[in-house]
Amino acid sequence: MADQPTALEVYGGKSVVASKLARTLVAKLGPDSAPEDWIMAKAQVKEVTTFASELRVAFRESFLERLKTGGDIDVGDGKRWYAGKVKKTTRIVSADEFFEALFTHLGGDIDSLKRCISTGQKTFKQSEVKEVAPKVHAACFETEQVYEIKDGKPVAKKEPRLTR
């Protein structure tokens, strides 16, 4: 374990250099700056943003692995970070194939189709699709258990109640 590099060694140097360069370029910009300076600064900010995204993903993966293998981390005040299992459902067919299968299964019933359409970020309400067309849902979606970084207080175990 001692021969493994620390997170600061892996990510620190690159992040410090990238952020310093971006700050220096942006700080020098003014209304009279040359277009090339703006182009260079824009490219550098994009580079830092890309690095930050990669760092976030790498950190999340490493942290999740740490929580899975090393257990919960107590953060005080009775709270903790832990690797929690969640169900993740993904569509395994194209949107066109799914819509066609759902429309066919519903026999063109527009009202039932409207129940399944979401106005949010996701196109369809999975629970509604599962309710009105369970066979279509089973053929077009896949559900798996995955781990996510969770935080919160452990759920207190309740003592069983005696019943008569």
ChimeraX attribute file (.defattr): number of C-alpha atoms within 10 A of each C-alpha:
attribute: neighborCount
match mode: 1-to-1
recipient: residues
	/A:1	4
	/A:2	5
	/A:3	5
	/A:4	8
	/A:5	10
	/A:6	10
	/A:7	11
	/A:8	10
	/A:9	10
	/A:10	11
	/A:11	16
	/A:12	12
	/A:13	11
	/A:14	13
	/A:15	16
	/A:16	11
	/A:17	12
	/A:18	19
	/A:19	18
	/A:20	12
	/A:21	16
	/A:22	20
	/A:23	14
	/A:24	12
	/A:25	17
	/A:26	17
	/A:27	10
	/A:28	11
	/A:29	14
	/A:30	10
	/A:31	5
	/A:32	6
	/A:33	10
	/A:34	10
	/A:35	10
	/A:36	9
	/A:37	15
	/A:38	16
	/A:39	11
	/A:40	14
	/A:41	21
	/A:42	15
	/A:43	13
	/A:44	19
	/A:45	19
	/A:46	13
	/A:47	15
	/A:48	20
	/A:49	14
	/A:50	12
	/A:51	17
	/A:52	16
	/A:53	12
	/A:54	12
	/A:55	14
	/A:56	12
	/A:57	12
	/A:58	13
	/A:59	14
	/A:60	14
	/A:61	14
	/A:62	13
	/A:63	18
	/A:64	21
	/A:65	16
	/A:66	15
	/A:67	20
	/A:68	16
	/A:69	10
	/A:70	11
	/A:71	13
	/A:72	16
	/A:73	14
	/A:74	14
	/A:75	12
	/A:76	8
	/A:77	8
	/A:78	9
	/A:79	14
	/A:80	15
	/A:81	19
	/A:82	24
	/A:83	21
	/A:84	15
	/A:85	13
	/A:86	12
	/A:87	11
	/A:88	11
	/A:89	12
	/A:90	12
	/A:91	15
	/A:92	13
	/A:93	13
	/A:94	10
	/A:95	13
	/A:96	9
	/A:97	12
	/A:98	18
	/A:99	16
	/A:100	13
	/A:101	18
	/A:102	24
	/A:103	17
	/A:104	12
	/A:105	15
	/A:106	16
	/A:107	11
	/A:108	12
	/A:109	12
	/A:110	11
	/A:111	9
	/A:112	17
	/A:113	19
	/A:114	12
	/A:115	13
	/A:116	21
	/A:117	15
	/A:118	13
	/A:119	9
	/A:120	8
	/A:121	6
	/A:122	9
	/A:123	11
	/A:124	18
	/A:125	15
	/A:126	17
	/A:127	12
	/A:128	18
	/A:129	20
	/A:130	15
	/A:131	11
	/A:132	17
	/A:133	19
	/A:134	15
	/A:135	14
	/A:136	19
	/A:137	20
	/A:138	13
	/A:139	13
	/A:140	19
	/A:141	15
	/A:142	13
	/A:143	12
	/A:144	10
	/A:145	11
	/A:146	11
	/A:147	16
	/A:148	19
	/A:149	16
	/A:150	16
	/A:151	16
	/A:152	13
	/A:153	15
	/A:154	11
	/A:155	6
	/A:156	6
	/A:157	6
	/A:158	6
	/A:159	6
	/A:160	6
	/A:161	6
	/A:162	5
	/A:163	4
	/A:164	3
